[in-house]
Structure formats: structure tokens, C-alpha cells
Amino acid sequence: MELKSIQDLQWKNRVLVYFPEKGKTIDAAGLEEEMQELKLVWFNLDKDLKTNFPHPIHPDFVHSLNGKFHDVSPGSWVLVGLDGGVKLSGKGVPDWKLIFSTINSMPMRRAETKREIYY
């Protein structure tokens, strides 16, 4: 199944969408393990879509993201929670420390970690 819209990720993944200024890109080197643990996928919406999402993506996906976040200016990013709601946003390149700490403070994430302890 191809990813067609951000709603396809709801309840499965947290999503970071980055709308870079010209020439900027996400630097997530060395963060793969933590992102996997946090169920975090990212999309860099530049001329060419860059992502850590491991499955096929439908060509309309970028159009879907641009439609959902039509009011986000270049050089900004948005963090979407498992429930599909915007949890955090910022200017400049994504601040991974802030993003990870925000996710770890979310009630759903705290519930996930409690379940992991008991399994």
C-alpha cells in the first residue's frame, strides 16, 4: 500500500514535516534508532521529497501535505502526533532535542513506555 496522505499515518506514526528554505535540508544522521523508538517519520518537502519513511509514497502525498499545511511558511517545521493533531512547530531547521523531549512528555508516549516496561 502506498502512502497517499498524512492521515494514512494516524495512530501509527508521529510525523515531522519540514518546509525548508532553499538549500536547507533535514539532518537526522545518527538519530535513526531514537526515531524508530518514538515512531517518528520525517518528510523534507523540498524540490525532491526526502524522508525516512520506508514504504512507497504516492505522488499525490506531497500535494496532500502542502494542502494540509498551506499556511506554513518556508523555513518552518511541524510535529504531528499519533492522533493527527499538531503538537509543536518551529522556525529554522528542526530542533531534535526539543522535538524528542516534547514527544517523551506526551501522555501517549508515557503510556507506551509504561507498557514497554511490563512486556
N, C-alpha and C positions, 0 to 999 in steps of 0.2 A: 504494500500500500504506500502510495506517495503522500508526502506531507503537502496538504493544499492550503491550510490556514492555521493560524496560531491556536484556534480552538481545537484542532486535532491533538494538541499537546496538553490540553487542560486535564488536570488530575494525574498526569504522567510526568511532566517536567516543569521546572521553573525555567523561565526564559529571559535572557538578556538580549535586547535589541539595541544595536549601536548604529547611529546615523552619523558617520564620520564626516569631518571636514575633509576637503580634498587632500589626498596624500596621507591621511591618517588611517590606522587600522588597529584592530584589537591585538593586544599582546597578551596571550594566555599561556605562554610557554611555561611548563613546569607545574601547571595548575590542573592538569587533566584528572588526577586522582581525586582531588577535593571536589571538582565539578561533578564527577561521576557520583560521589557520595551524596552530594547535595541535589542530585537530579537536575543539574543546571546545564542547559544548552544555550549557546550564543549564536547570534546572527549579526554579521557585519554587513550592513546594507550599503555597500559602495557600488561602483560601476559593475563589479562582479561580486556576487554573493559569496561570502566566506562564512564558514560555520564549523562547529564541532559535531553537528547532528549527523549520525552515522547512516542514515537511510536516505533513499531517493526523495528528492524535493520537486514538486510540480512547478512548472514555470510560472503559474499564477500566484505562487506563495509570496513572492516579493511584492506583487501588486496588493495582495491581501494585507501584508504588514504595513505598507505605505498608506493604505486606506484606513486601517485601524489607528495609526499614529500620525495622521495627516497634519496635526498641529505641532509635532516635534521638530525643532529646528536642527539643522546640521551642526554636528559637534556635540550632540546630546545622546544620552542613553536612557533606557527604560528597563526596569526589572519587573517582570510579571510573575506572580505567584502561581502555585498549583491550581488555585481556584479561578485563575484567569484575570484577577484584578491587579492593577498597577500597585506595586509595593514601595517602589523607590525610583527616583530619576535623578539625573545629574548632567552637568556640563563637562566637556572635555573627555579624555579617554576614560573608560570605566575604572573606577576605584575598587579594585578587587577586595581589599581589606574591608572596606565599608560594605560592599555587597555581601561578602561571606558572613560578616558579623550580623548584618540585618537578617539574612536567611536563618542563621543559627538562633536568632531571638524570636522567630515567628512561632506561634503556637503549633502549627502543623509540623514544623521541623522538630520542635521539642518533643512532640508526641512520637515522631519517627524514631528519635534517639532512645526514648524510653522503651519502645517496642524492640529495638535492636539489642538492648541490654538483656531483655528477657528471653530472647531466642538464641 
